[in-house]
Amino acid sequence: RRPVLVLFDVDGTLAVPAQKAPEEIVQMLAAIRTKGGHEVGVVGAGDFEKQQWQLGGPGLLTRLNYVFSENGVHAFHRERLLHCKSIVEHVGPELWADFELG
């Protein structure tokens, strides 16, 4: 039987936007993973450092199964980076430069 992935949004669900999540939330995520036997992940618009700060500090990738930062631009499975794509890489440096100029 495959484990169920329980995926949470960070800002506005687990934490007040741009604030640290209460310790009870951090403990709940751990309990779902260890006691419930489910895989746990988070997704949010913030960068990885912000998510880690919001959700208990260093070691986030060891405490969760999946982390999706910047709306999935960076995707981690445990401590392994699965995906990293920037908008500049996607559109190319020339088109990006045109965009920046307006």
N, C-alpha and C positions, 0 to 999 in steps of 0.2 A: 504494500500500500504506500502510495506516495504521500509525503507530508503536505499539509495545507499551508499555503503562503498567506499570512495575515499582513496586509500592507496598509500603512497609515500615512496620512499627510502630516507634515510637521507643523507648519504655521497655521494656526486657527483650529487645529484638531488636537495635537499633542501639547502644543505650547501656544501661548499668546504670541502673535507675530513679533519677531525680533526679541523675544524674551526666553529665558531658560524654562524648560519644562519642570514642573514640580517633581520632587524625588519619587513620589508615588507613581508617576507616569513611567519613569525610568525603571522602577521596580516591576511595574505591570508588564512592560515589554519583556523583561527578563523572565518573569513567571510564565508568560505565554509560550516562550521559547523552551524553557527548561521543564516546567511542570506540565504544560499542555502538549509538548511534543510537536509544536508547529514551527514552521519557519517564519521569521518576523523580518519585515522590511519597512523602510520609510522612503517617502518621496517628497521632494519639495523644491521650491524655486531657488533657495539659498545655495551657496557653495558648500562644499564638504566641511570646511572649517567651521562655518556657522552652524551647520547641523550637529556636528560633534560637540560644539560648545553648548548648544541648546539641550542636548540629550545625554548629559552625564560626563562630558569631557573626554579626554584621550581614551582610546581603546574602543571607539564606537564600532569599528569593523570586526572586532572580536566579540562584541555583545549582540550584534544583529547579523542575520544571514544576508540581507540585501540592503544596500543604500543607493538611492538614486538622487543625485545632486543636480542642481541647475535644470530641473525638469527632465532628467534623464540624459543630459549631455554627458555626465560622468555616472557610470554604473559599476557598482562593486558587488561581488558575491564573496562574502566573508572578507578576506584581506586581498583578494585578487581583483584588479581592475578589469572589467569586462568590456567596457566601451568608453571612449573619450573622443568626442567630436566637437570641434568649435565651429561657429558660424563662418569664421574666416576660411577654415579648411573646406567647408561645404560650398561656399560661393566662389572661392578663389580670391587671392590677394588683390587682383586688379579691380574686380567688381566691388570688393569691400572698400578699397580706396575711393572709388567713385561714390559709394554710399556715404562714406564719412565726409566727403566734400559737400554732400547735399545735392 
